[in-house]
Amino acid sequence: MKEKNLVLFRLEGCPYCKRAEDALKKHGIKYRKIEVMPEKSKRETLIKVSGQDSVPVLVEVIGSKNQDDDILEWLEGQY
């Protein structure tokens, strides 16, 4: 059984991040937070994950004991 996890890249004090978090909470959606650095030049991980240096960014991570099966299932559903 695949398990979906949401990860929110956010910046403390960001009003757009707060709006995204409020919406997630309103819908009872569980997520993990990753704080990004205030300096855009120090957001290498965010850029690698999303291709952008601005926040918020919400990423869905799929993982289970059979991760390759989950990836193949996702690909079949997408393409």
Secondary structure as UniProt FT lines:
FT   STRAND          3..10
FT   TURN            12..13
FT   HELIX           15..26
FT   TURN            27..28
FT   STRAND          32..35
FT   HELIX           40..42
FT   HELIX           44..50
FT   STRAND          57..63
FT   TURN            65..66
FT   HELIX           67..78
//
